[in-house]
Amino acid sequence: MTRPAPRDDIEDPAEGASGPAALAPSVAAGPVHAIGEIGLQQFAPYLMNRIMGRYNATLRDTLKQHGVTTAQMRALAVLAALNGPTLNELAVYSVFEQSTMSRTLDTMAAAGWVRREASDSDNRVRRIYLTDAGRALFETLWPTMWEAFSAMFRGVGDSEYATFLSVLHRMLRNVRHHEF
């Protein structure tokens, strides 16, 4: 698969931005600024949504070929990384409403990709696990997911990536409603 060429027509705020469009994150706690003052290219939520929208669009064809939805792909990825989360945990990590994740799991269980088991500590709680078929499906999807991930971070050095992750973790702590 060929990686898309980098675009030169997108303003980089690190390259000479000044004035209201170059607002430091600490300013976010100050007076309210209009989106026109900030500019879309300096408004992090816009950029994050655009990046993830592009990531999901990049995966769409591969998912469609395998009859997998975005919700199912996210659930497969979480289940490949975590052993036996609850429905609530899976919904949080997959970034879907619990009701959506519950319906998604019903479909995945019917397809033989996941199984639900009663928790050892509480029979009312069900833990979700990948089946062999679910793991095989995820391993089929993973190379495309990895390629899209790699394309996003082309040209980003190890120290920049570490800093980026640190900032994302700090932001998540600022906004999260769950302890995980």
N, C-alpha and C positions, 0 to 999 in steps of 0.2 A: 504494500500500500504506500502510495506517495504522500508525503507530508505536504500540507498546504504551504504555499510561499508566505513569508511574513509580509504584513501590510505596512506600508510607510505612511498612509494617509490618516493614521490615528495619532492624535496628539499625546505625547508622553509628558505627564505633569512633572517628571523629574528633570525635564529639559527646558529650563527657563521659564516655567510658569510663575506668574506673579499676580499680585492684587487679590481680589476676592476669590478668584478661581484656584488659588494656591493655598486655601485654608488648611491650617494644620489641624490634626484630629482633636487637639485640645480645645479648639475654637468651637467644636460641636456643643460644648457645654455653655457657650456664651449666647449672644443674641441670635435670633432666628434669621437665617439668610435665605433669600429667594433662590430657587433652582437656577434661574438665569444668572445670578451672581456667582454661584458655585460652578455651574456648567456640568453637563452630563459626564464629561471625561474626567472630572475630579470628584464625582459623587460615587463613592465606593459601592453602595447597594446596587446602583445601576450597572456598574461594571461587573459585579459578582453575578447578577442575574443574566447579563449578556453572555458571560463566559460559560455559565452552567447551561444556558439555553443552547449555546453552540455545541457544548460537550454532548448533551442529550440528543441533539439533532445529528451529530456525527455517528452516534450509536444506533439511531433509529432503524436504518436499513438492516443492520445485522440482527437487531432484536426482532424485527418483522420476519426475517427469514426463518427464525427459530420459534415464532409464535409467542414471543415474550414481550410483555409490556414494560414500561419504565418502572412501575411499582414493583413488578416481579423481579426485574433486574436488580433494583436496589435491595430488595429482600434477599435475593440470592447472594449478593455481595456481602451483606451484613452477616448472613448465616455462614458464609465461607470464612469469615473472620472471627465470629463469636460463637461459642458453643452453647446452644440451648437458651437463647434469650426468651423472655416472656413476650406476649403480644404487645404490651405497652412499650417495652424496651425496643422491640423490633420496629414499631411505628415511629418512635422517637429517632432512632438511628437511621431509618429509611426516609425520614422527613415526609411522612404521610399521616393523615388523620387515622386514629385507631379503627374507626369503622371501615375506612378504605382498605387498611391493611388486613382487617379481618376477612373482608370479601376476597382480597387478593390471595390470602392464605387458603381459603376454601378452594379457589381455582387451582392453586399450586398443589394442594393435597390431592385433589381429584386427578391431576396430571401425574401424580406420583413423585413430585419434586421435593416435598417436605412431609414430615410427620410431626404430630403433636403428641407429647407424653406428659402425664401428670408429674408435677414436681415432687421430688422426694420429701420436701419439707411441708408441702401443702397441696392436697389432692384437688383443691379448687383451681389451682394455678396450672396452666399448661405451658410447657416449654416447647420451643419449636426447633427442629433439627432438619438439616438437609438429608435427603436420602442419597443413595449412590447415584441415582438418575439425576437428581438436582445438582449434585456436585459435578457430575460429568457435563451437564448443561452449562454450569457456571464456568468450568474450565474451557469450554468451547467459546464462550463470550469474552473471557478475560483478555485474550490477546488484542481484541478490538478496543476494549476499555483501556488497556495499557498503552496502546498506540495513541489514543485520544489524549490520555494523561500526559504522555511524553511530548506530544505536539504542543500542549499548553505551556509546558515548562522548557521548551527549546530555548537555549541561550540564557537560562537562569542558572547561575552557579550554585554550588552546594551551600555556601554561607547565606546567599540570598534566599534559598529555599528554606533553610533552617529558620531564618528571621521571619519569613512569610508564615511558616507554621506556628511560630511563637506568637505572632500577632493574631492569627486566626484563633488560636486557643484562648488568648486573652479576650478577644471579641466574643467568643462563644460563652465564656464565663460571664461576661457582661449581660448577655441576653437570654441565657438558657433558663428554663423553668424546671428542669429535672436535674437530679444530682449526677447524672451520667451524660 
